[in-house]
Amino acid sequence: MKKRPPWVGPLVALLLVYALFAALTPDTFLRSQNLLTMARQTVVVGICAVGMTLVIATGGIDLSTGSLVAFTTVVLAKLLRAGVPALPAALVAAAAAGLVGALVGTLVGRARMVPFVVTLGTMSALRGAAKGLASEQKIDADPRGLDALLSSDITAPGLWIAAALAILVFAVLMFTRFGRHVFAVGSNEAAARLCGIDTGRVKIAVYTLSSLLAGVAGVMEFSTLTVGDPTDSIGLELEVIAAVVIGGAPLSGGEGSVAGSVIGALLITVIRTGGVHLGLPSWVQEIATGAIIVIAVAVDRVRRARGARAAAG
């Protein structure tokens, strides 16, 4: 029996939730402008979720994503205020995020430190560094055209950049040797090492790529804020992890779906937007999101249990 792709369940949930809100508030929720707004609001979480998929597939976790996004906005704002052109400034800011990921990956992959502890420390250190660079205040900067990345138009470059990155990472995971190594490390690191896989190098690459993508998300965040804000994106990492888990990736590693993670990010956005259209208070929206996360994990556990019984039988 062919195994069902992990993103099928989340896709069904997304369609059901969307249909529910569309039926309850058809006059506003079904407007094309609302669809575009939801797509724009998903970009930052979606890009970060694509990177987090790589990390979780290896059995790791990254709690520093929110701080990394905020740090990127501050670095970018500082560079723009210093007169650096928009494109080089954005590339340098994203590269700085990637360097942080390389350091984290080295500590996890070579020093074999626990990812939770390393990224928890990184989360605090990056937040402090962002506040220090910004002198504990927002940095106003001329966006020099970067604000057009997520303009209120279907041609907004940020939407297409996010889609291209998701497709690229999907292709890497599914069709390259590196992708097979990522899943092998998450499934059984000791066995992967015995098979000749350099697990440390895989982890360094994974955390570097994930942080680089968080840096790109930070550039997108700056395009909407047009300021460098060291207090921005607090709790973003939890939304990102939730999107990946909703998308069918177990925190134990060995599996992961870029499509599922993007669908999970969209589901969170639809719930939040639908709640706003219904006039629901934010605490109700948070409860609904939390309930869906728990249900997603429960369904995944049931699915795995059935798969194990089928394999044993």
Secondary structure, DSSP 8 states (H G I E B T S, - for coil): -----TTHHHHHHHHHHHHHHHHHSHHHHT-HHHHHHHHHHHHHHHHHHHHHHHHHHTT---S-HHHHHHHHHHHHHHHHHTT--HHHHHHHHHHHHHHHHHHHHHHHHTS---HHHHHHHHHHHHHHHHHHHTTTS-EE---TTGGGTT-SSTT-HHHHHHHHHHHHHHHHHHHSHHHHHHHHHHH-HHHHHHTT--HHHHHHHHHHHHHHHHHHHHHHHHHHH-EE-TTTTTTHHHHHHHHHHHTT--TTSS---HHHHHHHHHHHHHHHHHHHHHT--HHHHHHHHHHHHHHHHHHHHHHHHHHHHHHH-
